C-alpha cells in the first residue's frame, strides 16, 4: 500500500480530553466514601450506647439508625462514583479504525 504525503497518523487516534475532571471526580468519590465511613461509625457508636460522646448530634435510636443508613448509602455511592471515574481514566485510547481494516494474522 502506497502512503501519500498528506497522510497524518495523528488523525487516526481520537484526541484525549483533559483528565483533570475525572481526577477531581475520583477525589470527590473518595471523599464521599470517607464521609460515609465516618457517618456510619458515628451511627454505630450511638447505637452502642456511646451517644453522649457525640454531643447533641443524635439522642435517640431512630436518629442513630438514620445516620447509619445515610452513612452506608454515602459510602456505597462514593465507592461507585470513584470506581467509575477510575475506570474511565484507565480506559485505553485505541485507534479509530474499523476491525476489518486491520492487518489479518493467521
C-alpha positions as CSV (number, residue, x, y, z in Angstrom):
1,X,0.0,0.0,0.0
2,X,1.4,3.4,-1.0
3,X,1.5,6.1,1.6
4,X,0.8,9.6,0.3
5,X,2.4,12.7,1.6
6,X,-0.8,14.0,3.1
7,X,-1.2,11.0,5.4
8,X,-1.3,12.0,9.1
9,X,-1.3,9.2,11.6
10,X,-2.5,11.5,14.4
11,X,-5.9,11.7,12.8
12,X,-6.4,8.0,13.5
13,X,-6.2,8.5,17.2
14,X,-9.0,10.4,18.8
15,X,-7.9,13.4,20.8
16,X,-8.0,12.7,24.5
17,X,-9.7,15.3,26.6
18,X,-8.0,16.5,29.7
19,X,-8.3,14.1,32.5
20,X,-8.5,16.6,35.3
21,X,-12.3,16.4,35.5
22,X,-12.1,12.7,36.1
23,X,-9.3,13.1,38.6
24,X,-11.4,15.6,40.6
25,X,-14.4,13.3,40.3
26,X,-12.4,10.4,41.7
27,X,-11.2,12.6,44.5
28,X,-14.8,13.6,45.4
29,X,-15.9,10.0,45.2
30,X,-13.1,9.0,47.7
31,X,-14.1,12.0,49.9
32,X,-17.8,10.9,49.9
33,X,-16.7,7.3,50.8
34,X,-14.6,8.6,53.7
35,X,-17.5,10.8,55.0
36,X,-19.8,7.7,54.7
37,X,-17.4,5.7,56.8
38,X,-17.3,8.4,59.5
39,X,-21.1,8.8,59.5
40,X,-21.6,5.1,59.8
41,X,-19.1,4.9,62.6
42,X,-21.0,7.7,64.4
43,X,-24.3,5.9,64.0
44,X,-22.8,2.6,65.2
45,X,-21.3,4.4,68.2
46,X,-24.6,6.0,69.1
47,X,-26.4,2.6,68.8
48,X,-23.8,1.0,71.0
49,X,-24.6,3.5,73.8
50,X,-21.8,6.0,73.3
51,X,-24.1,8.7,72.1
52,X,-23.3,11.3,74.7
53,X,-19.7,11.4,73.4
54,X,-21.1,12.7,70.1
55,X,-22.9,15.6,71.9
56,X,-26.4,16.5,70.9
57,X,-25.9,15.2,67.4
58,X,-28.2,12.3,67.9
59,X,-30.1,11.4,71.1
60,X,-32.5,8.7,70.0
61,X,-32.0,5.3,68.4
62,X,-34.1,6.4,65.4
63,X,-31.7,9.2,64.6
64,X,-28.8,6.8,65.0
65,X,-30.3,4.3,62.6
66,X,-31.0,7.1,60.0
67,X,-27.4,8.3,60.5
68,X,-26.1,4.7,60.0
69,X,-28.2,4.2,56.9
70,X,-27.2,7.5,55.3
71,X,-23.5,6.8,56.1
72,X,-23.7,3.4,54.4
73,X,-25.6,4.9,51.4
74,X,-22.9,7.7,51.1
75,X,-20.2,5.1,51.3
76,X,-21.7,2.9,48.6
77,X,-22.3,5.9,46.3
78,X,-18.8,7.3,46.9
79,X,-17.2,4.0,46.0
80,X,-19.3,3.5,42.9
81,X,-18.5,7.0,41.7
82,X,-14.8,6.6,42.5
83,X,-14.7,3.3,40.6
84,X,-16.5,4.7,37.6
85,X,-14.0,7.7,37.3
86,X,-11.0,5.4,37.8
87,X,-12.3,3.0,35.1
88,X,-12.7,5.9,32.6
89,X,-9.2,7.2,33.5
90,X,-7.7,3.8,32.7
91,X,-9.6,3.2,29.5
92,X,-7.2,2.7,26.6
93,X,-7.4,5.1,23.7
94,X,-7.4,2.8,20.7
95,X,-7.2,3.5,17.0
96,X,-10.2,4.9,15.3
97,X,-10.1,2.2,12.6
98,X,-12.7,-0.5,11.9
99,X,-11.6,-4.0,12.8
100,X,-11.9,-5.3,9.2
101,X,-9.3,-2.8,8.1
102,X,-6.6,-4.0,10.4
103,X,-4.0,-6.5,9.3
104,X,-5.1,-10.0,9.3
105,X,-3.0,-12.5,11.3
106,X,-3.0,-16.3,10.5
